[in-house]
Amino acid sequence: MRYLVRYNSDDSKWLVIDSLSAGQAVGCHDQKPKALTQAKSEERQWHRYGSVDRAFHAASRMARGPRRLPNRSAGCR
């Protein structure tokens, strides 16, 4: 799952965390059921619109051009 629910004992809050964006918190709740509901909702939206996200990243890679590999044959024998 992309979205995780973790308890923050410092604030006594339940956090919804996006594991694919460096652990960014996308929600904060007093009760665990509310955090789980948001995490499930975020996961459904990601699956629904995920292909758009993948297409965007593929297009941005294409716009940067092909990756250039170093010429390893020059120093190898």
N, C-alpha and C positions, 0 to 999 in steps of 0.2 A: 504494500500500500504506500501511496505517496504521502498521505496525510496521517500523522500520528497524534495521539493524545498523551500528554505527559503532565504530571503533577509538579507544580512549582511550590516547594515547601516554604520558600522565603515569603511569598505573597499569598499562600494558601489559595492558589488558583489553578484551574485546569487549562492548559495551553494546547491549542491545535497548531501543530508544526508541519510546515511543508518541507519534507525531507530532500526534495530535489533543488531547493533554492537555499542551500547552506544552512538549513535548520531554522529558517525564518518563521517566527510565530505569526499566524494569520488569524488567531482568535484567542480570546481569554474569557473563561467562564467560572462562575462560582460552583457549579454543579457538574459532575462528570457526565450525566446523560445529555446535557446541553452541548458539551464539547464533542461527544460522540456523534450527536446529530449533525453538527456542523462538519465534522471530519467526513462523515458519509456523504453529505451533500457536496462538499468540495471534491471528493473522489468521483462522484457521479458526473459533475460538471467537467472534470479533467478528462474522463473517458469520453464524454460526449464531444468535447471540443478539442481533444488531444491531437487529432489528425491535422487540425489547422496549425497547432503549435509545431508539430513535426514538419509540416510543409514550409512554415516560416523559417525554421532553422536550416532546412535543406536548401531553400532559396538563398539564405544569407551565406551559406558555405559556397554555393555556386557563384555568387556575386564576388566573393573574395578570390576566385580563380583556383586553379589546381594547385595542390601542395607541391612545392619544389623539394625534391630529395637531394641531399648533397651528392656530389659526384664522387663515389667511393672508388671508382676504378682507377683514379689518378694515382693513389698511393698504394694500391694493393698489387701484389705480384703473385 
